[in-house]
């Protein structure tokens, strides 16, 4: 596991950084990612090449193997990445309030709007509590809710093989999109026509790709904002609006309690926020995690299972 994080002091002066290090008895971070071009632009290009490859995790691994904590330089600013357990505990627990998301909200705004993955402080804690309640509800549901989605996934794998090979990535993304919309939105993604589903998938993929580029640009994320990216973001947000609007319409027709039975996640958000746009944005944040992160984990799990005989034999 790794985490890259910035302190809330954005680009502190050398003197301030030294004072903070002395106050907390921090040792200097010596290892750094080497670069050749001015402003480390070659690192930015390398990040873009990795993002466009089919082996992003594999090609990022050397960064986190060089040292438990290391520096990276972009545009004259210094950032840090760490796998050190003490540092992770400090960032995520003991001094959590001292750290923020930095430029992530700027990067995510066109696609996700305002939600948990772009919030700090009290706003983040409020969102976390709202979503925690819903995850607790989801965990209590029967595994039978996954049955039709698993059946569809297995069928897709069987029909997608070419010369005995199957590209699992798009199939896993479609599977996790279906399960996430069903569990969180109250209606499956499959309720849309196939043409609409394909359009959503393509727009989501492109918008997420653009979001990843903007993350790497950090404080100058605004430099990447081409028309195709803006169009894809709008299409995804319009799609999420459809699901939120169905829940609100149901609420108006049948009452809050009835709507809470059918659209529990959406109505719970509405009770707290009383704002349609904020509800829609929060849905997008959870959807991004439920779709991309889960699909990546499933693909990686199957990769480990099939390429390590000791693992597969132990499971069997």
N, C-alpha and C positions, 0 to 999 in steps of 0.2 A: 504494500500500500504506500502511496506517496501523496504528498500535499504540497502545493506551492501557495504561499500566502505572503501578503504584505502587511506590515504594521499600518495603523491608521495615519501615522506620520508619513505623508506622501513625499518621496524623494528627500529625506532629511539631509541636512548639511553634514559634512564630515564631523564637525564638532558635536552636533547633537547626537549623531550616531555613536560617537565615542563615549559620550556621557551616558547614554542608555546602556551601552555595553558594560561600562564600569559599574553602573547602578545594579545591574542584574548579574554581574560576574560572568559575562559572556566571553567566550574565547573567539578570536578572529576566525573568519571563514577564509581559508587559504585556497582550496580547490576552486577552479572556475572552468567554465566551458570555453575552450580556446576559439578565437575568431581571427579572420584575416582582413575583412573589408572594414572601411570606416563605419563607425556607429554600429558595428556588428551586423551589418545588413546581410552578410552571408549566413548568419544564424537564422535570420528571418526567412531567407530563401529556403534554407534547409528544412525549417518547420513547415513551410508551404509544400515542399516536395514530399515530406513525410505524411502530411495531411492528405495529399492526393494519392498516396500509395494504398495498397491493400494490406499493408503490414505495419500500421501505425504503432501499435503497442510494441511490436518487436523492434522497430527502429528507434523508439524512444528509450528502450531499456538501457542502452549504454550511458545515457545521461544520469540515470539513477544508480548505476553501478560504479561510477567513478569515485564517489565518496558519500558518506551518510548525509552530509550537508554541503552544498556547493553554491557558487555564485553564477549568475548569468547576466550579461550586459546587453541591453538594447537601447538604442537612441540616446546613449549617454547616461542612462539610469541603470541602477543595479537591483537585481531581484535575486531571490534565493529559492532553492527547492531542497526538500529534506525528506529523508525516511527515518531519521533519528527518533527513537521512541520518546525521549525526553522532550524534544522539540514539538513533536506531535501532541503530547500531553499538554504542553504549555499553550499551544495554539488552540486546541480543541476543548480544553478543560480549565486548567488553573488560571490562565490569563486570557480567556476567550474574548472578553470585552475589549481588549487592547488591539484586536485584529479585525480588519474589515475586508470587504470584497474588492477593494480597489476599483479598477475600471470595468469590472464585470457588468454592472448595471448598464453602463454605456454600450457595451457590446451586445447585450441581450435585448435591449429595449425594442428594436424594430420587430422582433419575432415574438417575444414573450411578454412585453409590457412589464407591469409591476407585480412581483410575486416572490415566493420564498427564496429562489436562487439568485435574486438580485437585491436582497434586503439585508440590512444590518440592524443590530440593536433591538429595541422594543418591537419594531415591525416584524423582524425575523422571528422573534419569540412568539408573537401572536400567531403568525402563519404556521410555525412549527406545531403549536398546540392544536390548531384547527386540523391540520393534516394528520397529526398523531391520532386524534380521535377516529378519523376515517380509516386509517390503517388498522386500528384495533377492530373496527367493524368488519373490514374486509377479511381479516384473519379468522373471524368467527364463521365465515361462510363455508358451505360445503364445497369440496373439491369438484363436485359435479358441475359447477358453473364453468369449469375449464373444459369439460368434455367435448362440446362441439368445436371449440377452437383447436384442441389437440387433434381431433379427428380430421379437421381441415388441414392442419399442418402435416400430418402423416400422409394424407392423400396428395398434398402438393409435393412432398418429397418424392413420392413414388412416381409422379408424372413429370417431374422436372429433371430427371437424370439424363445426362448426355454422355454417352460412352461410359456409363457407370459412375459418373461424377455429378455431384449436386452442389450448386452454389447456395449454401444455407443462409447467407446474410439477408437477402431480400425476403426469404421465407420466414425467418425469425422476426424480422422487423414487422412484417404483416401480422404475424401471430401476436406479438406483444402489443401492437396497435389495437387489435381486436379485443384482447383481454383487458387492456387498460380502459378503453372506452366503455366496455361492458361494466366493469367493476366501479369505475369512477363517475361515468357519465350517465349510467342507467340504461343506455342503449348501445348495441354493438355497432362497430364501424361498418359491418356488413349490411346494415339497414340502408346504406346508400347504394345507388346503382354502381356497377363495376366501373363504368367510365369515371364516375365521380371519385370512387376509391383510388383508382390509378392516378388521377390528377392530384389528390391529396397526398398520396405517397411521394410522387415526384416533387411536388412543391415543398413538402416537409423535408425531404432529403436535401434539396438545394438550399433551403432556408437554414437548415442546421449546418450545412457546409459553410455558408456565409457567416453564420454566427461563430463558427470555429476560427475562421480567418480573422474576424474582428477581435476575438479573445487574444489572439497572438499579437495584434497591433496595439493592445493595451490602451494607453491614454489617447492614442490617435486612431481609435477604432472608427471614427467618423470618416476616415479616408476611404474605407470600403463601404460603399453604399450604392452599387449600380442599379439600374432600373429593374433588371431581372431579379435581383435579390429583394428589392422592395415589393415587386409583384408577387413573388413566392411567399413572403411574409404576410402580405395582405390576404392571400388565398387561404393560408393556414388559419389565420385569425378569423376569417369569415366562416371557415368550416367549424371552428370551435364555437362561434357565435350561434350556429344552427343548433347544436346540442344544448347550449345554455338557454336559448330562446324556447326550445321545446319544454324544458323544465319549468320555465317561468310561465309559459302559457298554461301548462298543466296545473300549476299552482293557482293561477287566476281562476281557472274553471272549476277545480275540485277542492281547493283549499290547501293550506300549508301542510297539515298533517298527512293528507293523502299524497301530496307531492313528496313529502319526506320519506315515504315508504318506497316510492318508485325512483326518485332522484335524490338519494340521501346526501351524497357528497355536495351536490350543487346547492341544495336547499340549506344545508348546514352552513356553507360559506355565505349564502345570502343572509341568513339570520344574523351573522356577525358583522357583515360588511354593508349590507343594504345598498349595494352598488353593482349594477349589472356588469360594467366594464371590469371592475376589480375581480369579480367572480370569474369572468371569462379568462382573465389573465392568469389567475391562480390555477385554473384548470390546465392551461397550456404549460405552466411550469411543471406540474405533476405529470402531465402527459409526456413531456420530453424525457423525464427520468424513467417513467414506466415503460416507454417504448425503447429508446436507444440503450440505456444502461442495462436493462434486463436482456435485450436481444444480444448485446455484446457478451454478457456473462454466459448466456446459454451457448453461444457459438464457441466461446473459449472453453467451457466445460466439456463440450463434445470433442473439441480438438484434443484436449488433454486425455480424455477417455480413450479416444481411438488411436492415439500415437504413443501411449504408454501401456504396454501389455500388463505391467504389474498392477496398474490402477484398474484396468478393465477386468482382470481376473479377480481382484479383491472385491469389486462390486458384484460380479457374477457369483 
